[in-house]
Amino acid sequence: MRVIWNSLGLYINRNLRMGRGVNVPKFGIFTLSPPEVVLKGVTNESNRDKKPRNPVFLIQKDFVKGLNLKTAIFYHQEFGMGLRPYSTFAQNGDVPITKMNIAEISSYANMTKDAT
């Protein structure tokens, strides 16, 4: 069982490093945060567009039926921490989302697809 969970983590990690999100059915989506763009006084595109993107988990409503959860990103900065809203509307730099591939996860675990 541990091997399968480790393989799922490796699969998600590799996809995020390639800039792709992963949809785990009836659980949630592992993706990257939208880029924060600060244009004040910056005209050089290479400096302006190199904002880090953080991994984000978006839980699906089917998984937490009956709970009043809102989609947000937790942040921790020098002067405090909190939540900022997560919105995919009107964002540049959309992240492609792939469906979870059981066959690839099985290959990481050296198991057959049916055993996984």
Protein Blocks (a to p, Z undefined) as FASTA:
>chain_A
ZZmmmmmmmmmmmmmmnopacddehkbccddddddddfehpabfklmmmcccdddddddf
klmgoiacddddddddfkbccdddddfehiehiacdddddfklmmmmnopafklZZ
